[in-house]
Amino acid sequence: MKGIRIIQTLAKNTFHNYSCPLIFYHRHLYMPFRKLIKIDNVSDVTRSMYNCIEKMYPICRSITGDGIRKSLVILKNIIPLNIIETKTGTQVYDWKVPDEWNINDAYICNSKGEKIIDFQEMNLHVVNYSDPIHKRITLRKLKQHCYSIPEHPDWIPYRTTYYNRSWGFCLSDNLLNSLPEDEYEVFIDSTLKPGFLTYGEYLIKGESKDEVLIYSHICHPSLCNDNLSGLSVASHLAKQLQQQNLRYSYRFVFGPGTIGSITWLSQNEDIIANIKHGLVIVLVGDANYLTYKKSRNGNSEIDRAVLTALKDHKNTYNILDFTPYGYDERQFCSPGINLPVGRLTRSVEGGYPEYHTSADNLDFIKKESLQESLLVCIDIVNIIENNHYLLNTNPKCEPQLGKRGLYKKTGGSNNVNLNELALLWVLNLSDGSHDLIKIAKKSGLSFHEIYTAAKELYRVGLLTVMNDQEKRSI
Ligand code: ZN
């Protein structure tokens, strides 16, 4: 009797794994493992990322207006973008889309008619969203509208007055302190009137309607790390993904900070349920190491994927828990939205002296940092695309790997690089409660090693991928 049972079990397993034409057909119809995305011409791509920042740097952006439109035209040279405009006054949750702000010119002249501050030379000189003004004022009055940074007397600060109608100038502390008593002509040729809020969006369709959302803000004027680095890395990530055979759909949104993500969310509630993972990509060009801020949940798949990518990258990195302070992750992780969206930066907001000053310029951006940021983003995509819960189809004792060509010592195997330890970890932990990220973590092996082993084990029929129904039943 015992012998018969063994034969029956073998027969059943054999039938299930190798002989059933339906299973065989299904396995070959659905390929859960994607070819890992690699950038072949990484130095060309890095140069392109830096050039993109150089082109956008002189533009005076704000939360609305032509600065965003001009910047989106530059990004449109990299990837196709839909431009979406939302009317001033549109209710977006608790907010209203503000009046559109544009600026042509601004300066301060002394009584001799000499320009001591010129917007054309540096757009940070004007407080963003300043009302138009043209009048002559005393030094004392002028100083009430001037901003500088005494700790860094050569730098010009970046200031805004979005929701409080006012006007002002930003200048170096050295210049401010050198101004003599005089009558000054202040001139700001700006317009603040009903118009639109603008953002750009690009959807790369994958096999599934499930989406990965990438958001970068596009509302700061001549600041490189804070806004331009994120836009450049995210758009080049999109360019790398557009030719790939993807499992998920990827939605890239380039909009103003806070009001942009609030507007996007309020207009896209029907899409929110499809978003399975998300990343805010900002401040990714400075020399500091990468920092990941977890989603509100703190243990979402995107959190685990980014942690794995950073660990495998073998460079210093920093992990932060979620806080309701920062960039657009605040909106995506608000309690009524609660999306699994984390944030990738290098330095964090306010975490470097050059933050929100004229010193956040082209010299502050490092090509090697842009490159590393993009490569880690590609690794994150590779992990998300290939992460599955798997089931060992031969869970009673170890299957004989040699006869399936999976042991190096059995001559004739093509899999000379296959990590046997990885095979054993994947087989052992493919019990329905571990996805590949968890297996990589428990084994201490890289995701790449675990992925390679899982792909081979799946190929020879020793693994199946759990579907959603099976996952729910566990
Ligand atoms: Zn900022």
Boltz pocket constraint, residues with backbone or C-beta under 6 A from the ligand:
constraints:
  - pocket:
      binder: B
      contacts: [[A, 220], [A, 226], [A, 356]]
      max_distance: 6.0
